[in-house]
Amino acid sequence: MKNRNRNDLSVEVMDTTLRDGEQTPGVAFTPAEKLEIARLLLQHLRVDRVEIGSARVSEGERDSVRAIIEWAEPRELADRLEILGFVDGGKSVEWIRGVGGRVLNLLVKGSEHHCRTQLRRTPQRHFDDISREIELAAAAGLGVNVYFEDWSNGVRDNFGYVYELAARLRELPVRRMMLADTLGVLSPEETTRAMEWMTTAFPGVHFDFHGHNDYGLATANSLAALRGGAAGIHATINGLGERAGNQVLSQLVVAVNDLSGRRIHVPEKELQHASDLIQSISGKRCAWNAPVIGADVYTQTCGVHADGDKKGSLYMNKLMPERFGRNRDYALGKLSGKASIDQNLEQLGLSTDLDPEVRQRVLTEVIRLGDKKKVVTPADLPFILAGVLRTPIKSRLQVVDVEAVSRLQSTPRARVVLEFDGVRTEATASGDGSYDAFVKALRKCLRHFRLSMPRLIDYQVRIPPGGRTDALVESTITWALGNGRTLVTTGVDSDQLVAAIQATEKMLNLCLAPVPAAG
């Protein structure tokens, strides 16, 4: 049961997105989704271990777990797959053996309160049942790790109970003892102290820490557990899990790598892709300001900060966006300064050598729009600049007309008339919705001119709070331009489809014809 890390500085990571993460309200992965997530975790994120499911849950769970194991076997990854099981007289052992599993993560009561209240057993009876379960698993050829459920309250209320449980397990074929802050109640100081009790009492034993985020302290507690001697940490992608969720994998990776003097061997550039995939599959979106993977965490809004970055990277920390395959942005609005304008013009490839008076007028217009709470994106700058210079942008491409038909009992269709450099063409297409049909017809028109359009990666619709059915709609679309660059365009209209068409047309003209340099 000794530490199996690759070296003393390595932290072993067990990801439980497929098991504990599936306890998130409203989240249930299909077998195909679970296989895709397992592949992501093992081949792209390269986590040390993956908990892929729970024994005896359902036939769907059996099919999912078996499919993952069958995929992993020829790739020699099956030893890194683990399955939660229970003290149930060998039923979990039989289930895991039946699907081809190799490792049982046995759930036991890590606090006397849980033992006596939920199981209605004495500690001695529970310890005897655990011992028999482990012996059955070992006889069946399974490796065994043991979860101490509610360990955090166990060490608070009666450390003697926890000590006796661990002492019994140390005499059995157990690989790891996995200590769970099941209710997310520990402080970092308590976590370090409790982990030190365990590692001091049982030197050489491999302890994992399994943290929950009810007080927003999961990452702090994971670092505290490492200070106390833990060898491994559990996490989920995007912190999926019940209530406030589990330890967030991306936050764990950067916190350990940057703040602990230790190392997690997960490729940091894969973290954003993993987060995006899980958001898409689970339907659970991350907060805009979520560390590492939030949509706005590499965006500077204050003009003072933009100026400091331009002069000497004064407002940057170790969490550089390039580490994660992203880019830094400088938001535009009422807090913008001249440096914000310059940073955005430079990123768009436009001239920053503007007359001071022109630049001030551009800044004034950006602030005016920001005061009205309009979202000002970098893609709006060419249009603002053109308006200030009184030289309107000549649109090479124009959506002349769109006819969209959507009925309850038929597939939506759209007819698009497109003009490019004075030449018109039109096309029709069907799609899963009016905008999808429009885009498919638009692509046909673009192919006529041997043009293509970027990939859409996000589509958001916003109306004013308390807006009526006739309120203006703002459609904001994010496009992937390649080389890690993105472009955000917006359209505003009382018709959602028209607003989305405006945003799309704006994007195409920005890609085709940037504003001429002014000077």
N, C-alpha and C positions, 0 to 999 in steps of 0.2 A: 504494500500500500504506500510505497514511497513516491515522491514527486517524480512525474514522468515528463516534465518539461524538457525541451530540447537543450536548454542551458539555464543557468540560475536566473538570468535576466528575462527569460521568456515567460509570458503569462498565457496559460492554456485557456482557450475560449470554447465554451459549449453554447451553441445557439439553439434556442427552443422556440423559434417562431412557429414551427409546425406543430408544436404541442401546447405550450403555455400561451403562445401568441394567438392560437385559435380560440382561446377563451375570451377574446375581445368581443364585446357585444356586437352582434350583427355580422361576425366574420366566420365563414365556414368554407374552407378550401375544397375544391373538387379534387379527385385523384390526379387528374392531369396537372392542375395547378400545384399540388403538393410535390409532384415529381419535378416540375420546373423550378420550384423554390429550392428543393434539395440539390439540384444541379448547380444552381446559382451559389448556394452556400459552400459546396464542396469544391467546385472547379474554378469559380471566379473569386469568391471571398476567401476561400481556402481556410475556413475555420477548422479547428482541431477536431471537434465533435459536433454531431447534429442529433438532437432529440426529435425523432420523426413522428411520434404519435403515442397514443395510450392503448394499452391492451384492453380487450373486451369491451370497447366502446360501441362499435357497430360493424356491420358488414362492409360499409363504405370505408371505414378506417382500416379494416383488414386488407381490402383491395389496394388502398393507397400505400400502406406500409410494405406489402408484398411487392408492389411494382417498383418502389424505390430501392428495395434490397436487390431485386433482380437486375435493376440497372447498375447498381453499385458493385455487385459481385465480380463481373469480368474486368472491372476497372480497379480492383483491389482496394475498394473504399468501404467495404461492408463493416470492417472493424470499427469505423468511426461513426456508425449509426447506433443510436440508443433508443430504447422504448420504455416508457413509464409503465410500471406494474405495481401490484398491490399485494398485501399480506392476505392471501385468499386461498390458502391450502393447495397451492400449486396450479391454480387455474391460469394465472397470468403467465407462469413459466411455460405451460402447455401452449398457450396462445402465441407467445413469442417464438417458441420453437416451431410452431406450425407455419409461421410466415417466413421462416428462415433467419430470424434475428439472432444476434450474437451477444447483445448486452442488455441486461435488465437494470433499469433505474428504479429501485424499490422505494416506494413511498411509505415512511413510518412516521409515527407521532414524535416530534421533537420537543414537545412540552408535556408535562404531567397533566396539565389542565385538559389538553386535547385528548390525551390517552384516557383519562377517567371519564370525561364528559361525553365525548363522541363515541368512543369504543365501549365505554362502560366496562373497562378491564383494569386490573391492577397493573402497575408497571412490570412486575415480574412476569405476569401472564403474557403481556405484549412482547416483552423481550424474548420469551420462549418461542412465541409464534414467529417472530422475525428470524430467529436462529434456524428454525425448521424450514422457513421459506428460502433462506440463503443456501442451506444444504441441498434442497431440492434443485435450485437453480444451478449450483455447482455440479451436481450429479448429471444434469442435463447438458452440461458443457457451456453454460452461459457465464459471461463475466458479470459481476454485480457491483453497482454503485448504489449508495443509500442516501436518499433524501431525508433530511431532518425537517419535516414540516413544522412550522411555527417555532423554529429553533430560537428566534429572537426573543419571544416571550418565555421560552423554556429557560434560557440563561438568566433572564431577569427574575423569574419567579422561583426557580428551584434548579440551580446548577448541578446539584447532586444527581437529579434525574438524568440530565444530559450526560454527565460524566459516566454514570453507570451504563447508559446505552452505548456510548462510544467505547467504553472498556469491553463490553461484550462483543461489539463488532470487530474490534482489533484482533480478536482471537479467531475470526472467521475469514473466509476467502472474499474479502471486500477490497475493491480497487480504490474507491474514493468515498469520502464522507462529504455530502453536499448540504451545506448549512443555509437554510432559507429564512430570509426576513419576509415571511409570507404575507404579512399585513403592512409591510413598509413602515415600521414604527421606530426603527433605530436611528439614532444620531450617529455621525461619523465617530465621535469619541467612544460611544458605546460599542460600535462595530469593531474598532481596533482593539478595545479592551477584551471583548468577548472572544475575538479571534485569537488573541494572545493567550487567553486561558486555554483554548483548545490546543494550540500548537505547543504550548509549554507542557500541558498534561500528556500529550500524545505526540512526541517528537517523531519525525519521519513519516507521519501519516499525511496523505494528500487530501487537503481540504479545498473544496470549492465554495464560493459565495454566490448565493442566488438572491438578488435584491429586487424589491418592488419600489415604485416611485410615488407612493401616496403623499409624502411630504416634499416631493421634488428633490430628494436627497440620494437617489439611486446611484448616480455617478460618484458623488462624494463618498458614499458608503462603500462602493466597490474599491475606490482608492484606499479607503481606510482599512478594508479587509486585507488588501495587499500589504499594507504597512504592518498588519498584525500577523502576517505569515501565510495568507492564503496562496495557493498555487494556481487556482483557476477561477474564472468568473463566468457566470451565465448571462446571456443577453438575448434580445430579439431585435430584428430589423424594425426600425421606427418605434421601438418600445412597445410593440403590440403586447397586449395582456389585459386581464380584467382590471376594473377600477381605473387607477391612474397608469396602469401598464408596468412593464418590466424595465430593466436596465436597457437603454438604447445602445445598440451595437456601435453606431458611428461615434457617439459621444464617448463610449468606453475606449475605443481605439485611439482617438486623439488625446484624451486625458491621460491614458497610460503612457503613450509615446512621448508626450510633451512635458508631463508633470511628475512622473513617478520614477524616472531613471530606469524603467523597465520597458519591455517591448512586446507588442502584439503583432504577429506576422500576418496581418490582413492587408492586402493592397489598398491603399487609401483611395486611389482613383476609381476603385470599383464601388465605393460606398454610395455615391450619388445614384449610379445606375441601379443598385440594389434597392435603394429607397424608392426610386421612381417606380420600379417594377412592383414592389409590394403595395405602394399606394394605389396603383392601377388595379391589381388583383383583389386587394382587400376592400377597396372603396373607402378607405380611411385616409383622408388627406392630412399631411403634416402642417403644423402651424407655420405661417410665413416667417416667423423668427426662430424656428427650431434650430439649435446650434448645428453647424456643419452642413445640414441638408435642406434648411429652410430656403424658400424662394428669395428672401430679401437679405440674407445674412452677409452677403458680400456687396451690399449697396450702401454707399455713403450718401447721406442726405444733406448734412450741414455744409454750407459753403466753406466754412473755416477748415473743416476736415479735408475737403477736396483740395484746398489751397496747401494744407500741410503735406498731403500726399504728393502733390505735384512738386513741392520744393524739397522733400526729403523722406517720403514714406513715413511721416510722423504719426499717422493714425492707423497703422497696420500692425497686426500681431503675427504670431507664428501660423495662424490659421489662414494661410494665403489660399485664395480660391484655386490657384493652379494645382495645388496638392490634390484637389478633388475633381480636376477636369473642368473647372468653371472659371469665370472671369469676373473681375471687379467692375461694378457699375457705379455711376454717380447720378443719384436721383435729381429730378428737376421739380421745383416748386417754390413756395414762398420763402424757404430757407436757403435757396440756391445763391451762390456767389459767382463771380466771374470765372473762378477756377472750375466750378461745376460745368459751366458752358464750354470752356476750353477742353476739359477732359472728354466730354461727350462729342464735341465736334471732331476731336482727334480720333476717337474710336470709330466714328462714322467715316473717316477718311476725308473729311472736309477741312477747308483751310481754317486755321486758328489765327491767321495773321489778319484779323479784322481791325478796322478803324475803331478806336476806343469808343467813339460815340455810337457806332453801330452795335458794338457788343453790349453797351449799356442799355440800348433800346431793346435788344433781344432779352437781356436779363430782366428788364422791366416787364416785358410781355409774359415771360415765364412766371414771374412772381404774381402778376395779375391773374393769370389762369390758376395758379396754385391757391391764391386767396379765395377763388370761387370753388375750391375743392375739386377742380378738374384734375384728373390724373394726367400728368405731362410726362411722356416717355421720350427717350432719346430720339426715337423715330419721328417725333413731332418737330424736332429742331429744324430740319430743312424747310418745313412749311412756315414755321415762325420766322426763320431767317429770310425766306423769300418775301413774306409779307412786310417785314421791316425794310427790306431793300426796294420794295415796290416793284419787284420783278417776279411775278408769279411763276411757279414751276410749270414748265410745259410738260404735260403728261403724254408720254409716248403711247401709253396703253390706257384704254378707257372701256369700262363695261357699259356699253350703250343701252342695253335692255336685258331684263331678266323676267321671264315668265315662269312662276313656280306653282305647281298644283299639288296639293296634299289632301287626300281624302281618307276616311276611316277604313274603307274596305279596298284600298288600292295602294300600290307602291308610289311614293312621291316622285314627281318628274320635274325637270327644269329645262327651259330653253334659254340659252345665253347668246347674246350678240356682242362680239368683242371687236374693238378697233385698235389696230397697232400700226403706228406710223401712217395713218390715213387709209389703211386697208382693212376692210371688214370681213368677218367670217362669223358663222353661227353653228351651234351644235346643241343637241339634246341628249339627256341621260337620265337614268333613274338612280335612286339611292335610298339609304336607310332613313333619310330625313330630307327636308327641303334644302338645307345647307350642303349636305353630302351630295345631293343630286346636282346642285349648282357647281360644286367643286369638280365633280366628274365631267360635267359639260364644259366647264372652263378649261380643264386639262386637254380636252379634245381640241378646243379652239387654239390653245397655246401650241399644241403639236403642229397645227397648220402653219404656225410661224417658226417652228423648230425651237420653241421655248419650253422651259420647264418651270416648276414652282417648288419652293422649299417644302420640307415636311412640317406639318402642323404638330406641335408638341403640347399645346395647352390652349384651352378656349374657355373664357370666363365671361359671364354676362352680369351686369350690375344695373340696378335701377335705384333711384333715390329712396331712402327709408320712407315708408308710408306712401310710396308711389301708387298712382292709380293705374288703371288698365291703359290709359292714354299717355302714361309717363314716358319720358325719353329713356331709351335703353342704350347702355354703353357696352359694346362688345370688344373685348380685349383678347387678341390672339397672339400667341408666341410661336415663332417659326425657327426651325433649326437651319442655320446657314452653312454649317460645316466648320471643321477646325475648332469645335467647341464654342462657336459664336452663335448668338441668338439675336433675333429681332422681334420687338414687340410693337404691334400696331393696333390702333383703336378706331372704331367707327361709332358714330352717335346718330340715332334716329328713333322715331317712335315705333318703328317696325324692327324687330330683332334681326330678321333675315337681311334687311337693307343695311343695318349697322354692321353686320358681319361681312357683307359684300364690300362696304366702304373700307373696312380694315384690310380686306384681301387685296383690293385694288391699290390701296396705299402701299402695301408691302411690295407688290409687283413693280410699281413705279420706282420705289426706292432701290430695288435690286437692279432695275434697268437703267435708271438715269438719276444719279446723285446730283444735288444742286451744284452749279458751277461755283468755283472759288470766287469770293468777293474781296475786293481790296481797293 
